[in-house]
């Protein structure tokens, strides 16, 4: 699992992982929960999640990405 700043970053990382054949999803974190009650869940930090069996490969894919 990796935490990123927003939904756009999460989509970017998931795109890289999917291109490598790794299934992933992202979800909002509970960081600052309630700070924006009623606001869209696309705001705030997100967790990028993969299956435990794919975690090592996912870390390698993300570590190799250009900054």
CNS distance restraints for C-alpha pairs under 8 A (distance, minus, plus):
assign (resid   1 and name CA) (resid  47 and name CA) 6.30 0.50 0.50
assign (resid   1 and name CA) (resid  48 and name CA) 5.44 0.50 0.50
assign (resid   1 and name CA) (resid  49 and name CA) 4.75 0.50 0.50
assign (resid   1 and name CA) (resid  50 and name CA) 6.72 0.50 0.50
assign (resid   1 and name CA) (resid  55 and name CA) 7.80 0.50 0.50
assign (resid   2 and name CA) (resid  47 and name CA) 5.52 0.50 0.50
assign (resid   2 and name CA) (resid  48 and name CA) 5.19 0.50 0.50
assign (resid   2 and name CA) (resid  49 and name CA) 6.94 0.50 0.50
assign (resid   3 and name CA) (resid  45 and name CA) 6.67 0.50 0.50
assign (resid   3 and name CA) (resid  46 and name CA) 5.56 0.50 0.50
assign (resid   3 and name CA) (resid  47 and name CA) 4.38 0.50 0.50
assign (resid   3 and name CA) (resid  48 and name CA) 6.21 0.50 0.50
assign (resid   4 and name CA) (resid   9 and name CA) 6.27 0.50 0.50
assign (resid   4 and name CA) (resid  10 and name CA) 6.27 0.50 0.50
assign (resid   4 and name CA) (resid  45 and name CA) 5.56 0.50 0.50
assign (resid   4 and name CA) (resid  46 and name CA) 5.43 0.50 0.50
assign (resid   4 and name CA) (resid  47 and name CA) 6.41 0.50 0.50
assign (resid   4 and name CA) (resid  48 and name CA) 7.60 0.50 0.50
assign (resid   5 and name CA) (resid   9 and name CA) 6.70 0.50 0.50
assign (resid   5 and name CA) (resid  10 and name CA) 7.95 0.50 0.50
assign (resid   5 and name CA) (resid  44 and name CA) 6.24 0.50 0.50
assign (resid   5 and name CA) (resid  45 and name CA) 4.35 0.50 0.50
assign (resid   5 and name CA) (resid  46 and name CA) 6.41 0.50 0.50
assign (resid   6 and name CA) (resid  10 and name CA) 6.40 0.50 0.50
assign (resid   6 and name CA) (resid  42 and name CA) 7.13 0.50 0.50
assign (resid   6 and name CA) (resid  43 and name CA) 6.24 0.50 0.50
assign (resid   6 and name CA) (resid  44 and name CA) 5.26 0.50 0.50
assign (resid   6 and name CA) (resid  45 and name CA) 4.79 0.50 0.50
assign (resid   6 and name CA) (resid  46 and name CA) 5.75 0.50 0.50
assign (resid   7 and name CA) (resid  11 and name CA) 6.10 0.50 0.50
assign (resid   7 and name CA) (resid  42 and name CA) 5.65 0.50 0.50
assign (resid   7 and name CA) (resid  43 and name CA) 6.97 0.50 0.50
assign (resid   7 and name CA) (resid  44 and name CA) 7.57 0.50 0.50
assign (resid   7 and name CA) (resid  45 and name CA) 7.31 0.50 0.50
assign (resid   7 and name CA) (resid  46 and name CA) 6.30 0.50 0.50
assign (resid   8 and name CA) (resid  12 and name CA) 6.27 0.50 0.50
assign (resid   9 and name CA) (resid  13 and name CA) 6.31 0.50 0.50
assign (resid  10 and name CA) (resid  14 and name CA) 6.09 0.50 0.50
assign (resid  10 and name CA) (resid  26 and name CA) 6.31 0.50 0.50
assign (resid  10 and name CA) (resid  46 and name CA) 6.47 0.50 0.50
assign (resid  10 and name CA) (resid  47 and name CA) 7.32 0.50 0.50
assign (resid  10 and name CA) (resid  48 and name CA) 6.13 0.50 0.50
assign (resid  11 and name CA) (resid  15 and name CA) 6.00 0.50 0.50
assign (resid  11 and name CA) (resid  26 and name CA) 7.71 0.50 0.50
assign (resid  12 and name CA) (resid  16 and name CA) 6.48 0.50 0.50
assign (resid  13 and name CA) (resid  17 and name CA) 6.26 0.50 0.50
assign (resid  13 and name CA) (resid  48 and name CA) 7.60 0.50 0.50
assign (resid  13 and name CA) (resid  62 and name CA) 7.35 0.50 0.50
assign (resid  14 and name CA) (resid  18 and name CA) 5.95 0.50 0.50
assign (resid  14 and name CA) (resid  24 and name CA) 5.99 0.50 0.50
assign (resid  14 and name CA) (resid  25 and name CA) 6.76 0.50 0.50
assign (resid  14 and name CA) (resid  26 and name CA) 7.70 0.50 0.50
assign (resid  14 and name CA) (resid  48 and name CA) 7.13 0.50 0.50
assign (resid  15 and name CA) (resid  19 and name CA) 6.10 0.50 0.50
assign (resid  16 and name CA) (resid  20 and name CA) 6.47 0.50 0.50
assign (resid  16 and name CA) (resid  61 and name CA) 7.53 0.50 0.50
assign (resid  16 and name CA) (resid  62 and name CA) 7.57 0.50 0.50
assign (resid  17 and name CA) (resid  21 and name CA) 6.47 0.50 0.50
assign (resid  17 and name CA) (resid  22 and name CA) 5.14 0.50 0.50
assign (resid  17 and name CA) (resid  23 and name CA) 6.97 0.50 0.50
assign (resid  17 and name CA) (resid  24 and name CA) 7.02 0.50 0.50
assign (resid  17 and name CA) (resid  58 and name CA) 6.50 0.50 0.50
assign (resid  17 and name CA) (resid  61 and name CA) 6.84 0.50 0.50
assign (resid  17 and name CA) (resid  62 and name CA) 7.61 0.50 0.50
assign (resid  18 and name CA) (resid  22 and name CA) 4.94 0.50 0.50
assign (resid  18 and name CA) (resid  23 and name CA) 5.80 0.50 0.50
assign (resid  18 and name CA) (resid  24 and name CA) 7.05 0.50 0.50
assign (resid  20 and name CA) (resid  61 and name CA) 7.46 0.50 0.50
assign (resid  22 and name CA) (resid  50 and name CA) 7.43 0.50 0.50
assign (resid  22 and name CA) (resid  54 and name CA) 6.79 0.50 0.50
assign (resid  22 and name CA) (resid  58 and name CA) 7.06 0.50 0.50
assign (resid  23 and name CA) (resid  50 and name CA) 6.26 0.50 0.50
assign (resid  23 and name CA) (resid  51 and name CA) 7.42 0.50 0.50
assign (resid  24 and name CA) (resid  48 and name CA) 6.94 0.50 0.50
assign (resid  24 and name CA) (resid  49 and name CA) 5.58 0.50 0.50
assign (resid  24 and name CA) (resid  50 and name CA) 4.63 0.50 0.50
assign (resid  24 and name CA) (resid  51 and name CA) 7.39 0.50 0.50
assign (resid  25 and name CA) (resid  48 and name CA) 5.87 0.50 0.50
assign (resid  25 and name CA) (resid  49 and name CA) 5.42 0.50 0.50
assign (resid  25 and name CA) (resid  50 and name CA) 6.76 0.50 0.50
assign (resid  26 and name CA) (resid  46 and name CA) 6.26 0.50 0.50
assign (resid  26 and name CA) (resid  47 and name CA) 5.33 0.50 0.50
assign (resid  26 and name CA) (resid  48 and name CA) 4.36 0.50 0.50
assign (resid  26 and name CA) (resid  49 and name CA) 5.84 0.50 0.50
assign (resid  27 and name CA) (resid  46 and name CA) 5.37 0.50 0.50
assign (resid  27 and name CA) (resid  47 and name CA) 5.38 0.50 0.50
assign (resid  27 and name CA) (resid  48 and name CA) 6.81 0.50 0.50
assign (resid  27 and name CA) (resid  49 and name CA) 7.95 0.50 0.50
assign (resid  28 and name CA) (resid  41 and name CA) 6.61 0.50 0.50
assign (resid  28 and name CA) (resid  42 and name CA) 7.55 0.50 0.50
assign (resid  28 and name CA) (resid  44 and name CA) 7.16 0.50 0.50
assign (resid  28 and name CA) (resid  45 and name CA) 6.15 0.50 0.50
assign (resid  28 and name CA) (resid  46 and name CA) 4.37 0.50 0.50
assign (resid  28 and name CA) (resid  47 and name CA) 6.20 0.50 0.50
assign (resid  29 and name CA) (resid  44 and name CA) 7.78 0.50 0.50
assign (resid  29 and name CA) (resid  45 and name CA) 5.92 0.50 0.50
assign (resid  29 and name CA) (resid  46 and name CA) 5.29 0.50 0.50
assign (resid  29 and name CA) (resid  47 and name CA) 6.09 0.50 0.50
assign (resid  31 and name CA) (resid  45 and name CA) 7.27 0.50 0.50
assign (resid  39 and name CA) (resid  43 and name CA) 7.73 0.50 0.50
assign (resid  50 and name CA) (resid  54 and name CA) 6.36 0.50 0.50
assign (resid  50 and name CA) (resid  55 and name CA) 6.26 0.50 0.50
assign (resid  50 and name CA) (resid  58 and name CA) 7.54 0.50 0.50
assign (resid  51 and name CA) (resid  55 and name CA) 6.41 0.50 0.50
assign (resid  54 and name CA) (resid  58 and name CA) 5.98 0.50 0.50
assign (resid  55 and name CA) (resid  59 and name CA) 6.14 0.50 0.50
assign (resid  56 and name CA) (resid  60 and name CA) 6.40 0.50 0.50
assign (resid  57 and name CA) (resid  61 and name CA) 6.22 0.50 0.50
assign (resid  58 and name CA) (resid  62 and name CA) 6.17 0.50 0.50
assign (resid  59 and name CA) (resid  63 and name CA) 5.95 0.50 0.50
assign (resid  60 and name CA) (resid  64 and name CA) 6.22 0.50 0.50
assign (resid  61 and name CA) (resid  65 and name CA) 6.64 0.50 0.50
